[in-house]
Amino acid sequence: MKISKRLQSLAGLITSEDIVADIGCDHALLDIYLVLNNIVSKVLVSDVNENALANGINNIKKYHLEDKIIPKLGNGIETITDDINTLIISGMGTSTIKKILSNNKLNQIKKLIIESNNDYYLLRSFICSKGFYISHENVIYDNGKYYINIVFLRGHQNYSVKELTYGPILINGNKDYFEYLYNKNMNILDNIPKYKIGERLKIRKSNILLKKLKRK
Ligand SMILES: C[S@@+](CC[C@H](N)C(=O)[O-])C[C@H]1O[C@@H](n2cnc3c(N)ncnc32)[C@H](O)[C@@H]1O
């Protein structure tokens, strides 16, 4: 079975000790791939949306994996069983991810694999405040878009604002990604009127740093 480069990159972050729940599974294609490729022997998949989960269940049936992929309808990590130690949460914004992780069941989790599509400073600082550190990060370019995967493990590490904003691991490479962010900022700047001095200054400041990062 073939899945997108983005989903494949998430699959590459799972190891044999991980007992996985995919929260917001939708199509469950990642989970089918994980089982078919013997990366995990079973996986819990859940979604808050009935139609999305039905889509996943259809796919699970198509591959005859009903005994290995357990679908659950429900909000966030309310659906997880006591054995789960790893969560995959991908294709959502940081505010939804924060809501999902604001649940006591997070205490049983040792590893988080997160692919948010915005607010990375907030994402990293929130998850680190819950007793995790960043063990791995990578950038994926798939179908004309950049995606960021972040793996959090239990532990503590202090990070600077720069590291929380752009990634303690990502800042040591990924020229193309930082060039993309720099150019995106330049476009935003073009559309901010000259009298909005504060807003323009904020973007200019972040571009001073991005200019350095895109050269690394
Ligand atoms: C854009 S899809 C991403 C699907 C898949 N994770 C991926 O990366 O391709 C987001 C999914 O998250 C689900 N979702 C949003 N909020 C959720 C929550 N609080 N609990 C569980 N699922 C949620 C949505 O219903 C939707 O199916």
PDBQT file of the ligand as one rigid body, heavy atoms in Angstrom, charges set to zero:
ROOT
HETATM    1  C1  LIG A 301      -7.269  16.913   8.824  1.00  0.00    +0.000 C 
HETATM    2  S1  LIG A 301      -7.714  15.440   9.635  1.00  0.00    +0.000 S 
HETATM    3  C2  LIG A 301      -6.140  14.667   9.823  1.00  0.00    +0.000 C 
HETATM    4  C3  LIG A 301      -6.253  13.187   9.654  1.00  0.00    +0.000 C 
HETATM    5  C4  LIG A 301      -4.945  12.431   9.899  1.00  0.00    +0.000 C 
HETATM    6  N1  LIG A 301      -4.550  12.510  11.276  1.00  0.00    +0.000 N 
HETATM    7  C5  LIG A 301      -3.852  12.926   8.999  1.00  0.00    +0.000 C 
HETATM    8  O1  LIG A 301      -2.848  13.446   9.481  1.00  0.00    +0.000 OA
HETATM    9  O2  LIG A 301      -3.992  12.795   7.770  1.00  0.00    +0.000 OA
HETATM   10  C6  LIG A 301      -8.094  15.928  11.290  1.00  0.00    +0.000 C 
HETATM   11  C7  LIG A 301      -8.980  14.924  12.018  1.00  0.00    +0.000 C 
HETATM   12  O3  LIG A 301      -8.941  15.212  13.410  1.00  0.00    +0.000 OA
HETATM   13  C8  LIG A 301     -10.224  14.989  13.938  1.00  0.00    +0.000 C 
HETATM   14  N2  LIG A 301     -10.341  15.700  15.221  1.00  0.00    +0.000 N 
HETATM   15  C9  LIG A 301     -10.409  17.035  15.426  1.00  0.00    +0.000 A 
HETATM   16  N3  LIG A 301     -10.539  17.302  16.739  1.00  0.00    +0.000 NA
HETATM   17  C10 LIG A 301     -10.518  16.107  17.387  1.00  0.00    +0.000 A 
HETATM   18  C11 LIG A 301     -10.633  15.723  18.754  1.00  0.00    +0.000 A 
HETATM   19  N4  LIG A 301     -10.784  16.615  19.709  1.00  0.00    +0.000 N 
HETATM   20  N5  LIG A 301     -10.588  14.401  19.044  1.00  0.00    +0.000 NA
HETATM   21  C12 LIG A 301     -10.449  13.478  18.072  1.00  0.00    +0.000 A 
HETATM   22  N6  LIG A 301     -10.369  13.781  16.755  1.00  0.00    +0.000 NA
HETATM   23  C13 LIG A 301     -10.397  15.083  16.425  1.00  0.00    +0.000 A 
HETATM   24  C14 LIG A 301     -11.155  15.491  12.851  1.00  0.00    +0.000 C 
HETATM   25  O4  LIG A 301     -12.451  14.966  12.993  1.00  0.00    +0.000 OA
HETATM   26  C15 LIG A 301     -10.428  15.003  11.595  1.00  0.00    +0.000 C 
HETATM   27  O5  LIG A 301     -10.880  13.740  11.189  1.00  0.00    +0.000 OA
ENDROOT
TORSDOF 0
